[in-house]
Amino acid sequence: MSFKVNPSVRLRCFDASPSTASPHRKYVRVKHGGDVDEEPHHRPAIGAQNGSAGLPYALNQAGLPFGLLLLVFVAFITDYSIILLIKTGNLSGTNSYQSLVQSTFGFPGFLIVSGLQFLYPFIAMISYNITTGDTLTKVFQRIPGEKLGKVSFLSMVLTVTILITVIIRAATFGPQIPPTENAWAFAKWNAIQAVGVMSFAFICHHNSFLIYGSLEHPTLANWSRVTHASVGSALIISAAFAVAGYTTFTGYSQGDIFENYCRNDNLATFGRFCFGFSIITTFPVECFVTREVLSNVICSRDLTKAEHVAITLLIVSVCTSISLASDCLAVVLELNGVLSATPLIFIIPSACFLKLSPGPWFRGENLMPTILILIGLFVMITGLTMIGLYPQDCSHGVEMYYCADANVSGTVPPA
């Protein structure tokens, strides 16, 4: 069966931004001389996100072989739960994540999913602030007195550009850095924290219902094909990024991989610019999401312009204050992964399906959602415990020791 997807939308699994849609509405009211309803997917696509920069760090936490297995596992679970989400929406007759949870678990369920959908972009905003401070400050140091030109990159161009940068540096800079002890160990004890970072990179449930509705033939079979293709391509890009980054720096890998490159590395500086640019374009989107979720929970009416400004200033102020208090991106990625991404991927879609599906939890198609709930709870509890017991060290703003003697200003290996 052939199918067509609205060209303005795609299933964005290599992304960290929740839907810009209101929790209660499928469309957002936008003024263009008059009132028109526009679908929220008519916004610029966003490419390489914080989740991608943290994947080499995730492999450092889990071990290279086991980390790759976990990456495939998280991709498989993401693929399965996205399809399960739409299947459950069809069972309940709903067309959004929030309305699905509300129809299944009532107002308490709506509050929980609203809290998670507020927390996820809010913590993401904090991580964007930290990343911007990590990356663009080094870019500005390399071009004193000059202005950055206006640059417009498509998300995929940014993603591929950053990936190529990391791969080139793996070949040209990696041989100059000696591997750390146990760099090639099969598995490490911090693997659960790695799952949180990977979940942060893969989550794309926020726009699933919108894209499902854009299919010319919105059937579960067609949706499964779109999902398999999207998650599969995201897995390939993620694995390439993670392996190239980790094999370059092994145990030195930071939560933001660009923190590992030297300040005088021209190619890495270009990669930092691309990455920082993508983050800057993402921040307003996440701010819009948090404001929409907050306003829909506390207000049942449209906000006035003054109220919009007040809530926006409050969100940005709190986010910036927290960002200034913590400059360790790794901890932020882990927290957002285990607190927000894990329940949104593993637990909530499965719980909604079990609530609506007949039969015992241990039989037939109910068994897999039950297993996912148990895995999700384990990842959340264990991940939070390990973050508290074993906080990660960060080298924020510190030039790595191997940069003292390394010749990395060009794009070719030193003679």
N, C-alpha and C positions, 0 to 999 in steps of 0.2 A: 504494500500500500504506500503510495507516495504521500509526502506531506511537505508543507511549506511553513516556514517560520517568518513572522514579521521581521524584516531585516533590521529594524531599529532595536530589536531586543535579542539577547542571548542569555543562556544560562551561565552566569558568571561565577564559576566555582573557585577561580583563583583570585578571590576578592575578600575584602574584609568589611564591607559596608552593608548594613542592613537596608531594607527597603525604605525608600523615601515616602512610601505611602502611609497615610494615617492608619492606626490600628483598626479604626471602625469603617474606613472608606477605601474603596478600591481606586478612587480617583482623587486627585488633589485639585482644589479650586485655584486657578491662576488667572490673574487679571491681564488682559490684552485689549484694553479699550472697552471690553465688555467681559461678561462672565462666560468662561468656557471651561469645560472639563477636559483636562489633559492627562493622559496616562503618565505615571511617574517614571516610566522607563525612557522618556524622551529627554534624558540628561546625558552628559558626556560619559562615555564608558571610562572606567578607572582601571588602570593596569596594575603594575607591580606594587604590592602592598607590603605592610610590615610583616605579614605572615611569611612571605617569601624570603625576606631578609633574615628571618629567624630559623629557617629550615636547616642550615648548616649547624647552628647551635643545637637544634633538636637532635641531629645525628651525633653530636658530641655528647649529649646527655644519654642517649640510648645505645651508642655503639653503632658503627657503620652498617654491618650486615643486619642486625636486629632493627636498627632504625629504618632501613629501607623496607623491611617487612612490615613494620608499623605504619609506614607511609602508605603502602599498598592496602593495608587493613583499614586505615582511616578513609582512604578513597573509596574502598568497597562499601563501608558503612555509610558514607555520605551518599553514594549512588543509591543504595538500598533505601535509605531513609527519605530521600527526596521523592522517590517513586511511592513509598509508603504514605508520605504526606498527602500526595494528590489522591491516592486511592482512598485514604480516610476522608478527605474532603468530599469525594464523590459519595461515600457512604452517608455522610452527615448533611449533604446538600449545601455546603459552605464553600466560599471562594476566597478565603484569606486565612492566614495562620491564626490570627487573633480570633476571628469568628469561629474557627474550628475548635479552638480550645475552650472558648466561652460556651459553645453549644454542647460540648462534651462534659466539661467540669464546672460550668456555671461561672458566676462572677469571681469566686476565688481563683479559678483557673485563669480567667482573663487578667486578674491582677498579677499573677505569677509570671505569665508570658509577657505582660507589659513591662514588668520589672526587669526581666531578662533582656528584653529588646531595648530597654533604656540603658541598662548596665553595659551591654555589649558595645554599642557605639560610643558611649561615654568613656569607657576605658580605652577604646580604640583612639579616641581623640587625645587622650593622655599620651598614648604611645606615639601618635603622630607628632605631638609637640616634642617629645624626646628625640624622635628620629630626625626631625627637622633641625634640632639643635646639634645633633651628631653630624649630619651630612652637610648641610648648607654652610655652616660656619667654616668648614674646611674648604668649600668651594670659593667662598668670598676671600679667604686668605690667599688663594691661588690667583685671583684676578683683582688685585687692589686698584681702586680708582676707575674701574671700568663698569659699565652697566650691562646687566644681562639683557640680551635681546628677547623679544617676545617669541616664545617657542610654543608650538602647538603639536603635541604628540598624541596619536591614537594610543589606546591602552595596550594593544598588542605590540605596537612598535616599541613602546617603553619596556614592556616585559622582555621582548626578544633582545633589545639593546643591552639591558642590564644583564641578561643571561649570557650574552656573547662576551661582555666585559669580564664576568666572573670566570668563564671558561678559558679565555685568553690568559688571564692572570694565573689560572691553575697551571697552565703549561709553562708560562714564562717566569713566574714568581715563586710558585710552589717548590721547585727544587732547591731554592735558597733557604728554605725554612725546615729545620730538622723536625721530624715527627715527634710528638710528645710520647711519654710512656703510656703503654696500652692504647695507642691510637687506633690500632686495628683489632681491638677486642671485639668478640662477637656481640656481646651485650653488656650493658652497664646498669647500675641500680637506679638511676634516675630516668628510666624509660617512661614512667608514668607522666612525668613532667613534659617529656617530649610529645606525648599524645596530646596534651593540652595545646602546645604550640602548633602542632599539625592540624588540630581541629580548628584553631583560629585561622589558619591559612586556607582551609577547604570549605568552611561554612558558606553556603549559598542558598539556604532555605528561604531567605527573606523575599526573594522575587519569584519563587517557584510557581505560585498560583497565577501571577501576571503572565508569565511566559507560557504556561499551560493554556491559558485563555487565548493566546495569540496564535496557537496552532490552527492551521486551516481545518484539520480534522483532529479535534482535541480528544483523542482516545488514549487509553493507558498504554497501548502498544507503541503509538507514535511518541508519546512522552518518554517512554523507556529508551527509545532509540536516541532521542535528543540528550537525555541524561547520560547515557553510556558514553556518547561521543564527547560531551562536555567534560565530564569527570575524568575520562581517559586522557584527554589532551592536557587537562590540568595536572594529572599525575605525572605525565611525561616531563612537562616543564618543571614541576616541583622537584622531581627526582634528579633531573639534570642540574638544577640550581643547587640543591642540597649536596650532591656528591662533589660537584666542582668546588663549592665553597669549603666543604669539610676537608677534602683531600689536600687543599692548599694550606690550611691552617691547623688542621687536626684539633688537638686539645686547646688551642688558643682561640677557637671560634667563639665570637661574641654574639649576644642576642641580636645585634645589628652587624651583619657581616662586613659592612663598609668601615666599621671601627677598626677592623684588622688591617686595612690597607694603609700604606704610608702617606703622609701628607703631600709629599712631592711626587706622588704617582699620578701622572697626567691622565692616564686611561681611567684609573679609579676615580679621579676627580670628575671626569665626564659622567661616569656611572653614578656618582653621588648626586650630580645635578639632575640627571634623569629621575633618580629615585626621589630626591627631595621635591622635584616638581610634581610628581604624581601624588605625593603626600599632601602638598599644599592644596591641590585640587580636591582632595578627599575630605579635608577637615570641614568645610562648610556643609557638605552632604551629611556627614555624621552629626553635626550640630543641628541640622534641620530634623533629622530623625529623632534625636533625643528631645527636642522641643515639641515635636508632634506627639510623641508618646506621653510626655509629661502633661501637655495641655489636654489630651484626651482622657487622661485618668482623673485629673483634678477639675476639669471643666467639661460641661456638656454642651457648650456653645462655641461659636467661633470667637477667637480672641481678637481684641482690638489691636490696632497698630502699637499703641503704647505698651500693652501687655506682651505682645510679641517681642518688642525691644527689651523689656524688663527681664523676661524669661531667658532670652538669648544671652544678655549680658551676665545674668546669674550663672548660666551653664558654662560660658566661656571663662568667667572669673574663677569658678570653682575648679574647672579643669586645668587652667593655667597654674593655679596655686599648687595643686597636687603635682603637676608636671615639674614645677620648680623644686618641690620637696624631694622628688625621686628622679634620678637620672639613669636608672638601670632598666633598660628596655626588656631584658630577659625576664625579669620578675613580672613586669606588666603583661607580657605575652603569655606567660604561664598562668597568671591569675585570670586573664580574660578567657583563656582556653578552658580552664577547669570550671570556672564559675558561670560562664555564659554560653560559650560555643558547645561544650559537652552536653548540657541539658537540652539545648535547642536541636542538636543533631541526634543524640542517642536516646534521650529519655522521653521528651514530650510527644514526638510523632508516634513512638511505640505505645505510650500510655493511652493516647487518644484512640489508636487502632484497637487495642485490647478492650477498651471501654465499649466500643461500638460493635466489635466482632463477636458473634455467638461462639459457644463452645468453650471448653476449658483452656487455660493458658498454656498447658503443656502439650497440646496436640495441634497437628497440622500447621497452618500458616500463623498460628498464634505463638508458636515456640520461638521463632526468631525475634520478634519484638520483645518477648520476655527476656531473652538473653541480652538484648541490647540495653534494656533498662538496668539489668544487673551490672553489666559492664560500665555503663554510664555512671551509676552510683559509686562503683569501685574507683573509677578514674577521678571523680570529683572528691571523694573522701580522702583517698590516698594522695592525690595530687596536692590538695590543700595542706595535708599533714606534712608532706615532704617539703613544700615551699616554706612552711614555718620552721621545720627542724633543720633543713639544709638550705639556707638562703644562698643565692648565687652571687659570686663576686663579679664586679664589672670594672672595666678599665676605661670608663667614660672620659674621653678627651685626652687620654694618655697615649703617647707615641709608643708603639710596641718595640721591644728591645731589638728585634731583627731589622728594624728600619735604619739603625745606626750605620750599618755597613752595606746595606742593600742598594743596588743600583736599579731603581724601578721607575725612573722618570720617563723612559720611553715605553714602547709597546713590544719590544723584542728582548730576548734574553741578553744579559750582559756578556760581553766577549770574554 
